[in-house]
Amino acid sequence: MKRVMIKEIYNTPDKFGGKIINICGWARSLRSNAAVGFIELNDGSYFKNIQVVFESAKIDNYAEIAAQNVGASFIITGELILTPQSKQPFELNAHKIEAEGASTPDYPLTKRHSPEFLRTIAHLRPRTNLYSAIFKVRSETAFAIHKFFNERSFVYIHTPIITTSDCEGGGNMFKVTADDKNEFFGKEAFLTVSGQTNVECFAMAYGNVYTFGPTFRAEVSHTQKHAAEFWMIEPEIAFADLDDDIKLMQECLVYVTSCILKNCAAELEFLNQFVDKGLLERLNRIVTAEFARVTYTEAIDILEKSGENFEFEVKWGNDIHTEYEKYLTDKYFKSPVFVTDYPAAIKAFYMRMNDDNKTVAAADLLVPGVGELIGGSQREERYDKLVEAVKRNNLKEEDYWWYLELRKYGGTKHAGFGIGFERLVMYLTGVSNIRDVCAFPRTAGNADF
């Protein structure tokens, strides 16, 4: 059987108009009377459905098909009728329908449900409009990320998931064990929190590299932005400083956003209508916006003079809280903004110490409506300074011997950044809870499915 995908029909309806074609899919809705029935069919290739009309006079098993429930799968042969004067541009006049898989009357997706309920049936929620849109955007975003780096001759590196060191320093990690008596790897091992230190090794050989893979945090958190398992995009560029890093961050975000606007128009239209009515305006603005840039010290000064009643005290040395991020992006600059040169005490050990010996060459990209989206830095390339940082952060020098050796054997200035992939998808969809952009979310107390 030669099957036509619904996406093909939407893209080139004239090609199929008046022709007999075969389609397959699942019923999003099904209604009928004694003479005629209608199926809204979706095959996953396109966000929108195709309407199938079936008549008792033409379909031998009409009663069987009419008795099916929403969620059933069908194989349908029929003539595509172009209907440009109607609400839908075309419909399929069925000649033959096979019920491939029945759906029982207790199928739960016969009405609208809350995201909270749908998380309890994660195996079925991709069939809803909301999650159909979200996971299509997620798929296209992943492809756009790879395309962006591939077009710039970056080498894609698969860094290990099992590690014996904490890249971030002080993170909560999941321990990996094989038995209760002996350490399988000869020492304690954990699920990685980041592939950055590993991918830096390859930057010293290939120049421009990136890793894109799963990472894990054992932090017990129930906020909308935290998950125990998530994906990270982490490029690393050799012979590069913080300015080069910032330029790459902006280019990457603009490129990916442009791809989603182009390739997920139907999905974004739905999300803009039902999830975040400012989504399309925000995404279109990001591709043309001037990105502001301030130092951390300047940002603190702006916040102190804002007159805003913040929940957390604004003080030099404190982190930039979400409420500060939203003020800077949504009210003060009204644009994306890079905040640079953070106090060393609140940043990771590997970030390059500035000449003031108080701040590091770091940059976070804050975007309207979301806050922090990307975080990066120039790495500490000076051997002695890195040793000092390891000790200052109470890390074990022997755990980082190979990382230190990168500075001994032809080390260069280099920089990189990390994008939490799920947070990026949240930004691109307007969805506020990370559990709704993970296919099967892993959070504290939840590892179902």
N, C-alpha and C positions, 0 to 999 in steps of 0.2 A: 504494500500500500504506500503510495506516495502521499505524504502528509504536508499540508500547508500550515505554516504557523500564523497565528493571528497577527503578529507583528508585521509579517509580510503583507497581509491584506490591508492593514492600516497605512503602510508605507506606499503601496502601489495598488490601490483598489481597481484602477482601470485595467490592470493586467489580468485580474481575475473576474471582472464583471461579466456575467452571462455564462461563465464556465462552471462545469461540474468539478468540485474539489472535495477533498477529504480533510476534516479537522478533528482534533481530539482535545479533550479537556474536562474540566470539572464544572458542575452547575453551581453558579453563584445564586441563581434564583430559578424557579420552575413553577409555572402556573398553566392551567389548562381548563377547558370545558369539554363538552361532548364532541365538539367539532375541531377545535384548534388549540394548540398549546404553544408556549413560548419558553425558551431556555436562554438564560444569560450565561454564556459559556466563557470560561477563561482557561488558557493553556499555560500561563506563566511567562509567555514570551513578551507580553505587552500588558501595561497597566489596565487598559480598558478591555471590556468584554465584547463579544460579538453576539448579537441576537439571532437565535435560531428559531424559525417558525416551522412547526410540524402539524400536519393536518391528518385527521382520521381517515380521510379519503385516499391519502397517499401512503401512509405508514401502516404496514401490516400489523405491527406490534404496538399500535398506538396506545392501547389500554395499559400495556406493561410500562411504556415510557412515561405516560401521564401519571402513573402511580409511584414513580421514583421520587426520592427526596433530595433536597438541597445537599450538595456535597458529593453526589453520585458522579462517576466518571463515564464519559460517553465517547464513542467513535461515530462520527456523523459524516455522511455523504450528502451533498446537495448542491444546488445552483446558487451562486452569489448574485444577489439582485442589488444593483446600485440604487440608492434612494436619497439622492442629494437634497431633495426637497423636504425630507423628514428630519426628525431630531437626530437619528442615527444615519450615517452616510451610506450604510449598506446593511443587508441582513442575509442570512443563509436560509433558503427555502429547502427544507430537508426532504430527501428522497429515501434515505435509509438511516436508521439509528440503531446502534448497538449499545446496550447498557453494559459497559466494561466492568464496572464495580458499583454495587448498590451501596446506598447510604441509609442507615437506620433512622427511624423517626426521632431518636434522641440526639441527633447531630446538633451540637451546641451553637453553631454559627448561623442561626436563622434570624438573628436580630443583632442590634448594636450592643456591644459590651464594653466595659471599662478596660483600660490597659491593665489594671490590677487583676481583674478576673482572667484576662487573656494570658497573663504570665503563668497562670496555673494550668493552662493547656498549650504550652509552648510548642507542642508537636503539631497543633492545628492552626496556630495563629498566623502563619505565613499565607493562609488562604483569605485573610481579611484584607480589605483595601489598605488599612493603615500599615500593616506589616509587609504587605506586598510592595508598597511604596518605599518603606524604610530599607528593606533588604536589597531592593534593586539599586537604591542610591549607594548602599554600602558596597555592593559588588562593583559598581561603576567607579566608586572612589578608589578602591584598591587597584583597579586596572589603571586609573589615571595616575596614581602614585608611581606605579612601575613604569608607565609610559614617560612620565616626566623625567625620571632619573635615567632611563634607557636612552632617551633622546640626547642626554647630556653626557653620555659615555660613562656613567657610573657603573661600577661592578657590584652586582647583588651578592651579598655574602650571607650564608646561613650560619648564624652564631648559635652556640649550644644552649639548650634549655636547662641542662643540669650544670651547676657551677659550684665552686668551693669558696667564692668570694662575693661580697656584697658591693656591687658597683657604686651604689649611691652612698654607702656608708651609714650604718645605723638603721637600715630598713627592716621591716618585719618579713621574714622569709619562711617558706614552707620547706621543712627538712625532708630529704629523700632518703628512705631506708629500704634495705632489701631483707633484713632479718633483725632480730632483737639482740644478737650477740656481737656481731662484727660489722664494722663499717665497710660496705661493699667497695668503696673507692679509696679505702685506706685512711680517710678522714671524713669529717662531716661534709655533706653535700646538700645543695638546696636547689629549688626551682628559681630560675633567674628573675631578677627584677629589671634587668636591662641588658641589651647586647652591646652596649657602647664600648666598654673597655676591650672586648674581643674584636669588634670591628675596627677599632683604632689600629690594631696590628696590621690589618690589610690596607689601611690608608697609607701606611708607611711602605707599601709595595706597589699599590695600584694608583695612589693619589686620591681619587674620588671613589668612594664606596658607600653602600648603605645596607642596612639590614631591616627586615620587616617581618616580625614574627611575634609569637605569644610571649607574654611576661606575666609575672605573678607577684601578688602582695598578700601577706598574711595578716594585714591590718584588719582588725574587727571594726568595720564601719558600715553604717546603714544609710549613708547619705545617697543622694541621687547621682553622684558623680563617681562613686567608688565601686569597683568590682575586684574580686580576688584573681580573676583571669581576664587579661585584656591584651590587645596587640599594640606594638610600638613601631613607629617608623623612625629610624635613626641613621641619618647620613653623616659622613665624616669626610672632611676635605683637607688635604695636606697643602702646605705652603699658603695657608689662609689665616686671616685674623678675624676679629669679631665683626668688622664691617663686611667682610666677605660672607660671613655666616648670616648676618641680617639680610643681606641682599638675596641669598638663596632661600631663606625662610619666606620672604615676601613673594618671590617668583613662584615658589612651590604652591603657596596658598592660592594665589591668583590663577595659576594654571589649573589646579584641581577644581576650584570653584567654577571656572569657565567651562570645563568639561561637563560638570554636573548640570549646569544651566542648559547646555546644548543637548546632552544625551538623556536627561531625565525630566524633560519638560512636563510631561503628563503627571508624573509623580509629584513634582514640585508644585504644580497647580493644585493638586489635591491637598498636599501638606499645608500650603499657604492658606487654603480655605478652611481646613478643619483642625489644624494643629497650631500654626503660628501665622497670623494674618500679616505680619511684617516680614515674613521670611524672604519672599522674592525681592522686595525692595532692598533688604539688607544684603542679599547675595549679589545683586546687580551692582550695588554701591561698592562692594569690596573689590570688584575687578577694575574699578576706575578711581578708587579713592587714593588720596595722598596719605601715606602712613606717617604719623607723627613719631617723634623720638625724644625721650627725656631720660635723664639719669634717675636712678632711684632717689638720690638726694633731692633732685628737683621735684620729683613726684610727691615725696613726703611734704615738701614745702607747699605745693599746690593743695594737698589734702588738708594741711594744717590751717590754711587760709580760706578753705572752702565755705566755712560756716555750716557745714553739714553735721548732723547729729549721728555720728557713726557708732555702731555697737561696740567696736573695738577701738581702743585708744590709738591715735596716730602718733607714732614715735619712731625716730630713726633707730634702726636696728631690729624693728619688728617686721614680720613678713607683710607682703601686700595682700590683704584679705580680699575676698570676693567683692565685698561692698565697696572697697577702694577701687578695684578694677572697673566695676560698673560705672562709678562716678567719673573716672578718667576717660573711659571710652564713650559713654552715653551722654554725659553732661558737659564735661570740660572740653575735650578734643572733638567729640562727635565724629570719631574716625578710629581706625585701628591705631594702636600706639605701641612702640617698642620701649620698654623700660630696661635700662642698662645699668651696669656697675653696681651690683648689689653688695651689701655687707658680706664679707667672707664667712662670717659665723652662721649665716642662714642658707648657705649654698654648699654644693657638694665639694669634696676634697680636691677633685681633679681640675677645678676651674682656675684659670691663670690669675695670680695675684697681681693687682695693679700696683703702680709705683707708690701709691699712698699707704700700702701695706694694711689697708682696712677693707678695701673693696676688691671684687674680682670682675674679670671681663666676661660678664654674663649678660644675657638678654632674654626677656620674656616678651612674646607678642600677645597683647591683649586686644580682643575684638569686641565690637558692640554686641550686646545681647547675650554674650557668653562669658567674657572675661578671658583668663589665660587660655591660650590655645596651643602655643608652641613655646618651648623653653630650650635655650641653648647657651653655648659659651665657647670662648677660645680656651683650649686645654693648656694646662701647665706643661710646657715643653722643657723646662729647666730641671735637671735631675735633682739638684740640691733643694730647690723650692718644693718639688713634689714630695721628697722625703720628709721635709718639714710638715707638709700638709697631712701626710699619712699619720705622722706622730701626733700632730695637733688634734686630729679627729679620733685618736685612740684606736687606730687600726693597726693590724699586725703587718710589719714590713715584709715578712716572709710570704704573706698571702698575695702580695703584689709584686714579687720579685721580677716576674716577666714583664709587667706593665712598666716598672721602673727601667728595665733594660731597653725598652723602646727609646728612652731618652739618651742612652749610651751609644747606640749603634745607628748613627745617621738620623737622629730624630730631627724633626722640623716643627716649626710653628704649625698648628693645625686647629681646626674648630669643627663643631658639629651641633646638632640639635636633636630633640626628640618631640614627636607628635604622638600623643595618645590617640590611636586610630578611632576608638569609640567616641572620644570627645570630638574629634573632627566630624564624624558622622552625625553626632548630635547637633553640631553647628550647622551642618548642611541640610538637616531635616527639620530643625526647630524643635526636636523632641528633647524633653527636659530630663528624662531618666535614663541612665546608662543601661538599665535592665531591658529597655525597649529597643536598643540597637545591637544587642548581643543575641545571637540565634538561641543559645541556651545559656543564660547568664549564670555565672558562678559568683555568688556573694556569700557573706557570712550567714551560715545557717541554711544555705540553699545550694544543693548540687543535684537537683532532680533532672530527669530526662537523660 
